Amino acid sequence: MTTFSTPKQSDGRKAGRRSPLASVALIAIGLLFTGGAYAAFSTSTASAETNAASQQTVGEGQKLFAANCATCHGLEAAGTNAGPSLIGVGAASVDFQVGTGRMPMQLNGPQAEKKAVQFTDEQIVSLAAYVASLAPGPALPDPSLLDAEGDAAKGAELFRINCAMCHNVAGAGGALTQGKYAPALAGVTEKHIYEAMVTGPQNMPVFNDMNISPESKRDIITYLKYLDNNPSPGGFALGALGPVSEGLFLWIFGLGSIVALTVWITAKSN
């Protein structure tokens, strides 16, 4: 007679037991979904907060613009007979003009004069953000390009080729036509030097990245900061105006001293 054995209860528990790897997989999947959901929520929240802050900055800039700039540039910054359009000039142009005190303009003249800054840093940022929101334009420079740690020798060569004809080889500035002038560059901040190159204020041409690369602009800034930090190796700089000032010095003081000595010797002998 054939007999059939029934499975033991322990074998049943063994057959229905869950593999340890399955538990690990479930935990990993749960963590993955939880982390993904948290990351998505955090990103959306941060993005919303950034957009809200940006909108608030633009709104504050618009109010400042309406109160201080719209008289000349128009309420929509499209320009009037008294001032040019600012659509497309970018944040860099506003930061340079307002950050150096050239704007708002104190009085009409051949070009805007540098003067005391009339706005705080936060207000300048707001004004720049508002104008930048109107149309694409040159943005504020990356801080990595403003460290004055580039190649000063290369910067000196680039400066002589592109800038020295107006600003003088030592950055001392020079006269232009019709009452205009190229300002001296001593003491100008790295940010404003870069912004001037990319926006071309006053009579200055625009040096975009196709003309002078960002790294080359960094080299030029390095050269100018080198001039700021190192005295003239030849002694008295005579205003760093080059052969003109040196020639005048020789004619007035050099030859003048010789003439005076000659007169003194002649009077002494008589």
Phi, psi and omega in degrees: 000131184274135178245146179247127179271137177275144180297145179288154181297326180293325178294323178297317178297325182290322181292328182267001183288140180278140180293140177302328179295327178295320178297317179298317180297318179296319179296317180297317179296319178298316178297320181297312180294320180296314179295320179296318179296320180294318180296318179296319179294317181295319181295316180294322179293315179296320179296318179296318179295320179295315179298321179295317179295320180296315178298322179294318179296316178297318179297318177295321178296323178296320178295316178298321180296315181297325183278333190238341189237337188295336180303321181262323187260356180087154183296330179260012180061023181273358178093156175220187176294340182265347183201152183284166174291143178252007180287118179094000180283339176084168181292328183297321180295316179295316181298321179291308186295315181281323182290340176261001179083002180291331177235142356298144184290134184285318177205156180289140180193184180302327176202160182289133181271144174288135181209185180298139181290136185259357182233156175283168179299320181295321179292323178295319177300318180294316178298316180296320180295321180295312181295322179294333181286345183283324181192155178298146179192178180303127181271172176297141184292152176291134181303334181294342180268000186245016185274356180055036180245024180274204182266105183294324180295315177295320178298322178296319178296314179296322180294317179297324182284320191254337192235333191294335182296338177250316187269358184076148185298335179261010179070024183276355180087174180188163181279146174242196182271160173056040176079005179268164182204157172266121186289157173293148184255002179293130177082358178287137183292156180301320182296317182289328175297313181297315182297325178296322180293322185272346182247337178065061180288156178056240182261007184281136175289161178272128175251089179283182185291343175282330177279305179228120183294159177305321179293324178290324174298320177299322178294320178297317178299319179300318179296315181294322177291329175297318178296323179295324189265355182234127180291167179297125181291343182266008182102226182295126188282346180054040179078002181054034181266004173083207187296336180295307181294323179293320178295317178297321179299316180295316182294315186282309186268319181293299180292327178298320178294321179295316179297316180297319179295320178297315179298319181294318179295318180296317180294324180294318181292327178286000000 
